[in-house]
């Protein structure tokens, strides 16, 4: 069975999706497991393939800002400002859903996350299908997100077809903002669009930034983006040595600073946040496939530009760190 389709086969991919098949698609963030939002059976298949809880909502992807009012209602003015400034791009806006969006897509919630991906191939695909695509990340629930077609093939052992759009330019899931209230907004998941960038657009004095949202959204679970191996965060050589001792010195390190000269194995990560995000999941998969028993990741700088990256690292290491700090 053919698993990988090239961009020249986009019309064939659109036919498959219109016929109710689930297809992995590229975006600028990560690859998504996509289905036509009009087809409930296809949406259910996404949940089944990912082993994803049915009450965990899916983000829908549109191809034009004008579609926003088709799939959402009671849209605040500031939501349009966000869309005009950041779409196409890695920002998901949560709004009250219209009747065109199934409760299966939203996990039973009355709101829906919508974004317009910054990937020409996928935008063309959405237009060809003639409907938005529901598309969570194309990986098993809670595991490392894929940033190229081969990751998807490995993740689902060849049981999912993929439209190959190359490696993802950003490599980290979108920032999610709750815009269901006309006067306040919440950041539900940080990403590579920072709070500062959002503040520059939403300069209304009546808009309040609330750090924690209350809605279930993609990536909101405490344990997420996780390798199969025990994964830890460290801030200094003494913490790294403790992790290494715990695993008989069989630890693969992802670090911004040089720890190889201390006898540790692994790879150096970029000091630039955008470059770091682009390779993070690829390097995590490489570490997970290595012969080492565990993975240790140096904590990045605690500044706004790194907030989305730190969020993913905290969640990917949460289970192991709970045991480590006891």
PAMARDREN-953563 format. One record per atom (N, C-alpha, C): x, y, z; residue in one letter. Coordinates in steps of 0.05 Angstrom, whole numbers, padded with zeros to 5 digits, always signed. Example, Ala and Ser with C-alpha at 12.3 -4.5 7.8 and 13.67 -1.06 7.14 Angstrom:
+00264-00114+00156A+00246-00090+00156A+00264-00066+00156A+00257-00045+00142S+00273-00021+00143S+00258+00001+00157S
This chain:
+00017-00024+00000X+00000+00000+00000X+00018+00025+00000X+00011+00044-00017X+00026+00069-00018X+00019+00086+00006X+00040+00096+00020X+00036+00111+00044X+00042+00141+00042X+00062+00148+00025X+00071+00176+00023X+00063+00187-00005X+00049+00210-00005X+00040+00223-00029X+00055+00249-00032X+00063+00255-00056X+00078+00280-00061X+00059+00303-00068X+00069+00328-00067X+00051+00351-00073X+00037+00350-00099X+00048+00336-00119X+00035+00334-00145X+00010+00317-00144X+00007+00302-00123X-00016+00284-00119X-00038+00296-00101X-00037+00322-00098X-00055+00335-00079X-00085+00331-00086X-00091+00330-00111X-00119+00326-00119X-00129+00298-00111X-00111+00278-00113X-00117+00251-00104X-00121+00250-00074X-00104+00264-00059X-00107+00266-00030X-00134+00278-00022X-00141+00300-00036X-00167+00313-00031X-00190+00294-00036X-00188+00277-00056X-00209+00257-00062X-00211+00237-00039X-00188+00228-00029X-00188+00209-00007X-00203+00221+00017X-00196+00246+00023X-00208+00259+00047X-00238+00264+00043X-00246+00272+00019X-00275+00276+00014X-00290+00250+00016X-00276+00227+00011X-00289+00201+00013X-00289+00190+00042X-00279+00206+00060X-00280+00198+00088X-00255+00185+00100X-00232+00188+00086X-00207+00177+00096X-00192+00197+00113X-00178+00187+00133X-00161+00204+00149X-00133+00205+00136X-00121+00229+00134X-00096+00233+00120X-00078+00251+00137X-00053+00244+00140X-00034+00262+00153X-00025+00284+00134X-00025+00308+00144X-00019+00331+00127X+00002+00349+00141X+00017+00364+00124X+00038+00382+00135X+00026+00408+00143X+00037+00421+00164X+00032+00449+00170X+00059+00461+00177X+00059+00487+00183X+00084+00499+00191X+00092+00492+00220X+00072+00482+00236X+00078+00475+00264X+00087+00446+00265X+00068+00427+00263X+00074+00398+00262X+00055+00385+00242X+00060+00360+00236X+00041+00346+00218X+00015+00339+00234X-00007+00342+00220X-00033+00337+00232X-00047+00312+00220X-00064+00299+00236X-00080+00277+00227X-00107+00287+00219X-00112+00290+00193X-00134+00307+00184X-00158+00291+00173X-00182+00303+00177X-00207+00292+00166X-00225+00315+00160X-00243+00311+00141X-00264+00331+00134X-00282+00334+00158X-00286+00359+00167X-00303+00363+00191X-00332+00356+00187X-00340+00352+00162X-00368+00345+00156X-00374+00315+00160X-00353+00300+00164X-00356+00271+00165X-00349+00260+00192X-00370+00254+00208X-00366+00246+00235X-00351+00220+00238X-00356+00201+00220X-00341+00175+00221X-00311+00179+00218X-00304+00197+00200X-00275+00203+00196X-00264+00216+00221X-00279+00234+00233X-00270+00247+00258X-00266+00227+00280X-00285+00208+00282X-00282+00187+00302X-00257+00170+00298X-00250+00167+00272X-00227+00151+00265X-00201+00164+00275X-00201+00191+00275X-00178+00205+00286X-00174+00198+00315X-00195+00200+00330X-00193+00193+00359X-00184+00165+00363X-00194+00146+00347X-00186+00118+00349X-00157+00114+00342X-00148+00126+00320X-00120+00122+00312X-00100+00133+00333X-00108+00155+00345X-00090+00168+00364X-00093+00158+00393X-00114+00141+00398X-00120+00134+00425X-00126+00159+00442X-00139+00177+00430X-00144+00203+00442X-00171+00203+00457X-00173+00214+00481X-00199+00215+00495X-00219+00230+00478X-00244+00220+00478X-00265+00232+00462X-00273+00260+00470X-00267+00267+00495X-00274+00294+00505X-00251+00314+00501X-00231+00306+00486X-00208+00324+00481X-00212+00336+00453X-00218+00362+00451X-00226+00374+00426X-00204+00375+00405X-00213+00377+00380X-00195+00379+00357X-00196+00408+00346X-00173+00417+00336X-00171+00443+00323X-00180+00440+00294X-00195+00459+00284X-00202+00458+00255X-00186+00478+00240X-00179+00471+00215X-00161+00488+00199X-00177+00498+00175X-00176+00524+00171X-00191+00537+00149X-00170+00548+00130X-00180+00556+00106X-00162+00566+00085X-00164+00596+00080X-00184+00609+00093X-00188+00638+00089X-00201+00650+00114X-00193+00674+00121X-00204+00688+00144X-00234+00691+00142X-00244+00694+00118X-00273+00698+00114X-00290+00674+00124X-00277+00651+00127X-00291+00627+00137X-00296+00627+00167X-00282+00645+00180X-00284+00646+00210X-00313+00649+00219X-00328+00666+00206X-00356+00671+00214X-00375+00648+00206X-00365+00629+00189X-00382+00606+00183X-00381+00585+00205X-00359+00584+00219X-00355+00562+00238X-00354+00572+00267X-00356+00598+00271X-00357+00609+00298X-00378+00631+00300X-00389+00636+00324X-00409+00657+00329X-00399+00675+00351X-00412+00698+00353X-00405+00718+00374X-00375+00724+00374X-00364+00730+00351X-00336+00734+00349X-00328+00762+00358X-00312+00765+00379X-00304+00792+00388X-00287+00806+00367X-00287+00833+00367X-00271+00848+00348X-00241+00841+00351X-00232+00836+00375X-00204+00831+00379X-00195+00805+00367X-00214+00786+00364X-00208+00760+00351X-00201+00765+00321X-00216+00783+00309X-00210+00790+00281X-00183+00804+00279X-00176+00820+00298X-00150+00833+00298X-00128+00813+00300X-00132+00792+00317X-00112+00771+00319X-00109+00756+00293X-00132+00749+00281X-00131+00734+00256X-00117+00750+00234X-00123+00776+00232X-00111+00792+00211X-00081+00796+00214X-00072+00795+00239X-00044+00799+00245X-00027+00773+00244X-00040+00751+00251X-00024+00726+00255X-00032+00704+00236X-00053+00707+00220X-00060+00686+00201X-00051+00694+00173X-00043+00675+00156X-00038+00647+00164X-00014+00646+00183X-00016+00628+00203X+00005+00626+00222X-00002+00609+00246X+00017+00606+00265X+00014+00587+00287X-00002+00598+00311X-00026+00608+00306X-00043+00618+00327X-00071+00605+00324X-00080+00591+00345X-00107+00580+00345X-00125+00598+00363X-00148+00605+00352X-00167+00622+00367X-00191+00605+00374X-00196+00604+00400X-00220+00589+00410X-00244+00608+00412X-00265+00600+00398X-00290+00616+00397X-00314+00598+00402X-00337+00610+00406X-00362+00595+00408X-00368+00583+00380X-00374+00558+00379X-00377+00544+00354X-00405+00550+00341X-00405+00548+00315X-00431+00549+00301X-00442+00521+00298X-00466+00519+00287X-00479+00493+00283X-00465+00476+00262X-00447+00488+00246X-00433+00473+00226X-00411+00456+00237X-00405+00460+00263X-00383+00444+00276X-00395+00423+00294X-00390+00398+00289X-00400+00376+00305X-00390+00376+00333X-00406+00366+00352X-00398+00363+00380X-00376+00342+00382X-00374+00324+00362X-00352+00304+00362X-00326+00318+00358X-00325+00338+00341X-00300+00354+00337X-00292+00368+00362X-00311+00379+00377X-00305+00396+00400X-00304+00382+00426X-00307+00355+00425X-00306+00340+00450X-00330+00347+00468X-00352+00355+00457X-00376+00362+00472X-00376+00390+00482X-00356+00406+00477X-00355+00434+00486X-00371+00452+00466X-00379+00475+00476X-00394+00493+00458X-00375+00513+00444X-00349+00508+00446X-00329+00524+00433X-00311+00508+00415X-00297+00521+00396X-00280+00507+00377X-00255+00523+00372X-00232+00509+00370X-00207+00522+00363X-00204+00523+00333X-00198+00546+00322X-00196+00550+00293X-00169+00563+00287X-00156+00554+00266X-00132+00568+00256X-00129+00565+00226X-00113+00582+00215X-00107+00582+00186X-00077+00576+00184X-00070+00552+00176X-00041+00544+00175X-00025+00559+00154X+00000+00564+00160X+00017+00579+00142X+00033+00558+00125X+00019+00543+00108X+00031+00523+00092X+00015+00522+00066X+00027+00531+00044X+00013+00534+00019X+00001+00508+00009X+00015+00485+00013X+00004+00459+00004X-00021+00452+00019X-00021+00457+00045X-00045+00450+00061X-00068+00469+00056X-00062+00494+00052X-00083+00514+00045X-00096+00506+00019X-00080+00497+00000X-00092+00488-00026X-00108+00463-00022X-00099+00445-00004X-00114+00420+00001X-00141+00427+00013X-00142+00445+00033X-00168+00452+00045X-00187+00463+00025X-00177+00479+00007X-00194+00491-00015X-00205+00469-00033X-00188+00449-00040X-00196+00428-00057X-00217+00410-00044X-00214+00405-00018X-00233+00388-00003X-00260+00403-00002X-00259+00429+00001X-00283+00445+00002X-00295+00447+00030X-00278+00441+00050X-00287+00442+00078X-00262+00444+00095X-00265+00456+00119X-00243+00456+00138X-00236+00428+00146X-00211+00425+00155X-00201+00399+00164X-00196+00400+00194X-00207+00380+00208X-00200+00376+00236X-00173+00361+00236X-00153+00372+00251X-00127+00360+00249X-00111+00364+00275X-00112+00345+00294X-00093+00345+00316X-00066+00334+00306X-00046+00335+00323X-00020+00326+00314X-00021+00296+00307X-00005+00288+00287X-00006+00261+00276X+00012+00242+00292X+00005+00238+00317X+00020+00220+00334X+00001+00207+00354X+00011+00186+00367X-00005+00174+00389X-00008+00194+00411X-00032+00194+00424X-00038+00213+00444X-00017+00215+00466X-00007+00239+00470X+00013+00244+00491X+00042+00240+00483X+00046+00230+00459X+00073+00225+00449X+00085+00248+00434X+00110+00244+00424X+00124+00266+00410X+00110+00272+00383X+00106+00298+00378X+00093+00306+00353X+00112+00302+00330X+00101+00296+00306X+00118+00292+00282X+00122+00318+00267X+00147+00321+00257X+00153+00345+00241X+00162+00339+00213X+00160+00313+00205X+00163+00306+00177X+00147+00281+00171X+00145+00274+00146X+00128+00251+00137X+00138+00225+00148X+00164+00221+00150X+00175+00196+00160X+00167+00191+00189X+00166+00213+00205X+00157+00210+00233X+00129+00198+00234X+00112+00207+00216X+00084+00197+00216X+00083+00167+00209X+00098+00160+00189X+00099+00132+00180X+00109+00114+00203X+00130+00123+00217X+00141+00108+00240X+00120+00106+00263X+00107+00129+00268X+00088+00130+00290X+00065+00111+00287X+00055+00109+00263X+00031+00092+00258X+00038+00066+00242X+00064+00060+00241X+00073+00035+00229X+00062+00031+00201X+00060+00053+00186X+00052+00051+00158X+00022+00049+00154X+00006+00052+00175X-00023+00049+00172X-00038+00075+00166X-00023+00097+00163X-00034+00123+00157X-00021+00134+00132X-00036+00144+00114X-00025+00157+00090X-00017+00186+00097X+00004+00196+00083X+00015+00222+00089X+00019+00238+00063X+00011+00263+00064X+00018+00282+00043X+00044+00295+00052X+00065+00290+00037X+00092+00299+00044X+00096+00328+00036X+00098+00346+00056X+00102+00374+00050X+00129+00383+00061X+00148+00364+00066X+00174+00371+00076X+00174+00375+00106X+00196+00384+00117X+00198+00388+00146X+00183+00414+00154X+00172+00413+00177X+00157+00436+00187X+00175+00459+00194X+00167+00483+00186X+00184+00507+00189X+00186+00517+00218X+00165+00512+00234X+00165+00522+00262X+00172+00499+00281X+00158+00476+00278X+00165+00453+00293X+00152+00451+00321X+00136+00470+00329X+00123+00470+00355X+00093+00477+00350X+00076+00464+00365X+00047+00469+00362X+00039+00498+00367X+00016+00506+00356X+00008+00534+00357X+00002+00544+00385X+00004+00570+00388X-00006+00584+00411X-00037+00583+00410X-00049+00577+00433X-00078+00576+00434X-00089+00598+00452X-00107+00614+00441X-00119+00636+00457X-00149+00633+00459X-00160+00636+00483X-00189+00634+00487X-00201+00662+00482X-00217+00664+00461X-00230+00690+00454X-00260+00687+00456X-00270+00670+00474X-00299+00666+00476X-00313+00689+00492X-00297+00705+00505X-00308+00728+00520X-00301+00754+00506X-00320+00772+00505X-00316+00797+00490X-00296+00816+00504X-00291+00812+00530X-00275+00831+00545X-00249+00820+00557X-00246+00794+00558X-00222+00782+00569X-00213+00760+00551X-00187+00754+00551X-00177+00732+00536X-00157+00716+00553X-00153+00691+00546X-00135+00673+00561X-00117+00659+00542X-00092+00656+00551X-00073+00639+00536X-00076+00611+00547X-00087+00593+00530X-00091+00565+00539X-00067+00547+00534X-00051+00554+00514X-00026+00540+00509X-00006+00559+00497X+00017+00562+00509X+00037+00580+00496X+00049+00567+00472X+00060+00583+00454X+00072+00574+00430X+00093+00594+00421X+00100+00594+00395X+00121+00611+00386X+00111+00639+00379X+00085+00644+00380X+00075+00671+00381X+00073+00679+00410X+00089+00697+00419X+00093+00703+00447X+00071+00722+00457X+00069+00723+00484X+00051+00741+00497X+00057+00770+00489X+00082+00777+00487X+00089+00804+00479X+00078+00811+00451X+00080+00792+00433X+00069+00796+00406X+00039+00800+00406X+00026+00785+00423X-00003+00787+00426X-00011+00814+00438X+00004+00822+00459X+00000+00848+00472X+00002+00871+00452X+00020+00869+00433X+00024+00891+00414X+00000+00894+00396X-00015+00872+00391X-00039+00873+00375X-00063+00881+00391X-00065+00869+00415X-00089+00874+00432X-00082+00896+00452X-00082+00921+00442X-00075+00943+00459X-00099+00956+00473X-00122+00942+00472X-00146+00953+00485X-00142+00952+00515X-00148+00973+00529X-00144+00973+00558X-00164+00954+00572X-00187+00947+00560X-00206+00930+00573X-00200+00900+00569X-00179+00894+00554X-00172+00866+00550X-00152+00858+00573X-00159+00837+00586X-00142+00827+00609X-00129+00801+00602X-00104+00799+00608X-00090+00773+00604X-00093+00756+00628X-00105+00732+00624X-00109+00713+00645X-00090+00689+00640X-00072+00684+00659X-00052+00663+00654X-00064+00636+00649X-00084+00628+00664X-00094+00601+00662X-00123+00602+00651X-00127+00586+00630X-00154+00583+00619X-00168+00559+00632X-00193+00556+00627X-00209+00534+00639X-00218+00514+00619X-00214+00519+00593X-00224+00501+00572X-00204+00479+00566X-00214+00455+00560X-00197+00434+00550X-00189+00440+00521X-00163+00439+00516X-00152+00444+00489X-00130+00424+00484X-00122+00422+00459X-00100+00405+00451X-00075+00411+00468X-00062+00390+00478X-00037+00394+00493X-00040+00404+00521X-00065+00404+00532X-00069+00415+00558X-00064+00395+00580X-00062+00369+00573X-00057+00349+00594X-00030+00352+00606X-00028+00345+00632X-00003+00349+00646X+00020+00333+00634X+00014+00309+00624X+00035+00292+00612X+00030+00292+00582X+00049+00302+00567X+00045+00304+00538X+00072+00306+00524X+00072+00303+00498X+00096+00307+00481X+00119+00289+00491X+00113+00265+00502X+00132+00250+00517X+00146+00228+00501X+00173+00226+00503X+00187+00202+00493X+00179+00177+00509X+00186+00154+00498X+00181+00129+00513X+00200+00125+00536X+00224+00136+00533X+00244+00133+00554X+00240+00153+00577X+00250+00147+00601X+00249+00167+00623X+00263+00193+00613X+00250+00215+00618X+00260+00241+00608X+00260+00261+00631X+00283+00275+00634X+00287+00293+00656X+00297+00320+00646X+00292+00341+00663X+00303+00367+00658X+00324+00373+00679X+00345+00387+00671X+00366+00394+00691X+00375+00423+00686X+00386+00435+00707X+00395+00463+00705X+00424+00467+00710X+00437+00446+00721X+00466+00449+00728X+00479+00421+00726X+00506+00421+00726X+00520+00395+00724X+00514+00376+00747X+00509+00386+00771X+00503+00368+00793X+00477+00353+00789X+00457+00367+00778X+00431+00354+00773X+00435+00334+00750X+00451+00340+00730X+00456+00322+00708X+00470+00297+00719X+00489+00300+00737X+00504+00277+00748X+00485+00259+00764X+00466+00271+00778X+00447+00255+00794X+00429+00239+00775X+00421+00251+00753X+00404+00236+00733X+00421+00214+00721X+00446+00220+00714X+00463+00200+00702X+00469+00176+00721X+00474+00182+00746X+00478+00161+00766X+00454+00143+00769X+00430+00155+00767X+00405+00140+00770X+00402+00120+00748X+00414+00126+00725X+00411+00108+00701X+00438+00097+00692X+00456+00091+00711X+00481+00077+00705X+00497+00091+00682X+00496+00117+00683X+00511+00134+00663X+00501+00130+00634X+00477+00118+00631X+00467+00114+00604X+00445+00135+00598X+00454+00160+00594X+00436+00182+00590X+00444+00198+00565X+00424+00203+00548X+00428+00219+00524X+00420+00248+00530X+00438+00267+00524X+00433+00295+00533X+00427+00313+00509X+00406+00330+00513X+00401+00352+00495X+00407+00377+00510X+00428+00392+00502X+00436+00415+00518X+00444+00438+00500X+00439+00462+00511X+00448+00486+00497X+00477+00491+00502X+00486+00486+00527X+00514+00489+00534X+00529+00462+00530X+00555+00464+00531X+00572+00440+00525X+00576+00423+00550X+00564+00399+00549X+00569+00379+00570X+00585+00355+00560X+00591+00355+00534X+00606+00333+00523X+00634+00331+00536X+00645+00355+00542X+00672+00355+00553X+00673+00343+00581X+00650+00339+00593X+00649+00326+00619X+00644+00296+00617X+00644+00287+00592X+00641+00258+00588X+00613+00249+00582X+00594+00268+00578X+00566+00261+00573X+00562+00259+00542X+00543+00242+00534X+00537+00238+00506X+00511+00252+00499X+00509+00261+00474X+00484+00274+00465X+00489+00294+00443X+00473+00314+00441X+00477+00334+00420X+00471+00362+00430X+00484+00382+00418X+00480+00410+00425X+00455+00420+00412X+00440+00437+00426X+00416+00449+00416X+00421+00478+00410X+00407+00490+00391X+00411+00518+00384X+00404+00537+00408X+00418+00559+00410X+00412+00579+00431X+00390+00597+00422X+00384+00598+00396X+00362+00614+00386X+00336+00599+00389X+00315+00612+00401X+00290+00598+00407X+00276+00587+00382X+00276+00602+00361X+00262+00592+00336X+00276+00568+00324X+00303+00569+00324X+00318+00546+00314X+00315+00522+00332X+00314+00527+00358X+00311+00505+00377X+00284+00491+00373X+00263+00507+00371X+00236+00496+00367X+00234+00479+00342X+00247+00488+00321X+00246+00474+00295X+00257+00445+00297X+00278+00441+00313X+00291+00415+00314X+00284+00399+00339X+00269+00411+00358X+00264+00398+00384X+00253+00370+00381X+00230+00367+00367X+00218+00340+00366X+00234+00320+00350X+00249+00330+00330X+00266+00312+00315X+00288+00302+00333X+00300+00319+00350X+00322+00311+00368X+00311+00293+00390X+00286+00298+00400X+00275+00281+00420X+00270+00253+00409X+00261+00251+00384X+00257+00225+00372X+00284+00210+00369X+00304+00225+00361X+00331+00213+00358X+00341+00203+00385X+00337+00218+00406X+00345+00209+00432X+00329+00185+00441X+00304+00185+00435X+00286+00162+00443X+00294+00137+00428X+00304+00139+00404X+00312+00116+00388X+00341+00107+00393X+00355+00121+00410X+00383+00115+00416X+00384+00091+00435X+00409+00081+00440X+00413+00058+00458X+00414+00066+00487X+00412+00092+00493X+00414+00101+00520X+00388+00096+00535X+00390+00094+00562X+00367+00086+00578X+00348+00110+00584X+00359+00134+00585X+00343+00157+00593X+00352+00182+00577X+00336+00203+00579X+00341+00228+00565X+00342+00251+00585X+00363+00268+00583X+00365+00291+00600X+00366+00316+00583X+00349+00336+00589X+00347+00360+00573X+00354+00384+00591X+00372+00400+00581X+00379+00425+00596X+00356+00445+00593X+00348+00456+00616X+00326+00476+00615X+00335+00501+00599X+00318+00511+00582X+00325+00535+00566X+00321+00560+00583X+00329+00583+00573X+00326+00608+00588X+00296+00613+00595X+00292+00624+00619X+00265+00630+00628X+00256+00658+00620X+00253+00661+00594X+00244+00687+00583X+00221+00681+00563X+00207+00702+00556X+00182+00700+00541X+00186+00684+00515X+00208+00689+00501X+00212+00676+00475X+00213+00646+00477X+00220+00636+00501X+00223+00607+00505X+00199+00594+00519X+00178+00610+00524X+00155+00600+00540X+00142+00575+00528X+00137+00575+00502X+00125+00552+00489X+00142+00528+00490X+00168+00531+00486X+00187+00509+00487X+00189+00497+00515X+00190+00515+00535X+00191+00505+00563X+00166+00490+00570X+00143+00499+00561X+00118+00485+00566X+00119+00457+00555X+00130+00453+00531X+00131+00426+00519X+00151+00409+00535X+00174+00420+00543X+00193+00405+00557X+00183+00397+00585X+00169+00415+00598X+00158+00408+00625X+00138+00385+00623X+00122+00385+00602X+00102+00364+00599X+00114+00338+00590X+00134+00340+00573X+00147+00315+00563X+00162+00301+00585X+00171+00315+00606X+00187+00303+00627X+00171+00301+00653X+00146+00308+00653X+00130+00310+00679X+00130+00284+00695X+00125+00262+00682X+00123+00236+00697X+00149+00229+00710X+00171+00231+00694X+00197+00224+00704X+00206+00243+00726X+00200+00268+00723X+00209+00288+00743X+00195+00285+00769X+00170+00276+00769X+00155+00271+00794X+00169+00250+00810X+00180+00229+00797X+00194+00208+00812X+00222+00218+00820X+00235+00234+00803X+00262+00243+00807X+00264+00261+00832X+00244+00279+00836X+00245+00298+00858X+00235+00288+00884X+00225+00263+00885X+00215+00252+00910X+00238+00245+00929X
